[in-house]
Amino acid sequence: LKNVSSVLYKCVARLARNRRLQLLTGTPTSKPTDAYAYIKLKSPGIYRTLGHFESLHIAEKDFFGSVKEWRNLDQVRTNLAISTVKRTKEELFGYDLKPLFPDGEYELSPQHMKLYTQLVEEQLLMLPNDQKIDATTSTRLFHAMQQIVVNWDYFSGVPENRSAAFDVIDQIVEETNCLEVGSSKLIIWTWYTRTTQAVLNYLNDGRLVAVGAYSGANSNKSFEMFQDDPSIRVLVASPASAGAGLNPQAVCSEMLWLETPTTPLLVTQGNGRVDRQGQTKTPRIVFATAKGTIQEYLKTRLIANDDLVATVEDKKSLRLALLGG
C-alpha cells in the first residue's frame, strides 16, 4: 500500500475518493515517499501529486535520478501526523524490555582479506571503460562483495578455507548456549541463499539442529519446527522470507545478523521477531560486521537510511542502539 504505483494503492485510492478511510498498520515506512502514500490517502488535499510532493521535499538528485538529499522533512512528519494516532508497543502492551546490541565487529584472516581485495578489484575491472557506477551497478557490486565475506571457501575454490564469520557463529552459540534445550533458541539472518545453505550445513554437521527459511525452502515447515520442536535450536533465515508473521518470542530472544541489509524496514521487522509482546527475556541482537569490507559501509548506510525514516516518523533510530549516539 506504500507503493503509489502498485495496483493495490491505485484501487484503494479510487475507493477513497468519496469515502473517509481509516488505515491501520504496524509496518514502518522505509523512505519519505512511503509517507506521501499514506498522506495522500488520508489527507488528499495536502499534496496534489507525487510530483508536487517531490518538488517540495527533494533538494537534489544525482546523475541517475536517485535522491541525494531531502528537505523540509519536518513538514512531512507534521503532515503524516494529521488525523493520525500513533501508539508504541510499550504504550499498548506495557512492554519494557530494551534489546541489547553487543559489538559484532570481527576481522577476516589475512589470506581471506587478500582474496577479498583481489576479487573486489576484479569486479571493478569488469566495468566497461569509463562507465559510471550507477545505482544498478553499485547494487550488483555490493551483493558480489558481501557474499565473499562469509563464503571464502566458494570464492577461493578451497573447501578447507573457513571464513572468520563461522568463528562468530561459534562464539554466539557458546555465549547463548542455544543448542541446549531450556536455553533461548537463535535466529541467524542471512542475505544470500549460498550463505544460508553454508550455515545450515555447518550447524547440522552430525545432527539436525537448524532449519532454514529462504527462497526455495519450505519456510512454513521450518517456522513450525523452530517454534514447536525442542530439538531444533536455530533458524537460519532471509529477512525477506521470515522478517514478518513469525512469533518465536516464547522460545527465542537471541539473534545474529550475519549479513547486512540496508533497508531499515527489513531490519525493524527482523528485530521485531524477538523484540515484541510476550517476550520475557531481554532480547540480544548482534550485527556481525567484518572490518575493512563492504559490511562496514552497508551498516553505515543502513543507519543513515534509518535516520531518514526516523526524521519522518519521529521514532528512535538504530543509530542510538548500534552506535550509542
Secondary structure, 3 states (H helix, E strand, C coil): CCCCCCHHHHHHHHHHHHCCCCCCCCCCCCCHHHHHHHHHHHCCCCCCCHHHHHHHHEEEECCCCCEEEECCHHHHHHHHHCCCCCCCHHHHHCCCCCCECCCCEECCCHHHHHHHHHHHHHHHHCCCCCCCCCHHHHHHHHHHHHHHHHCHHHHHCCCCCCCCHHHHHHHHHHHHCCCCCCCCEEEEECCCHHHHHHHHHHHCCCCCCEEEECCCCCHHHHHHHHHHCCCCCEEEECHHHHCCCCCCCCCEEEEEECCCCCCHHHHHHHHCCCCCCCCCCCCEEEECEECCCHHHHHHHHHHHHHHHHHHHHCCCCHHHHHHCC
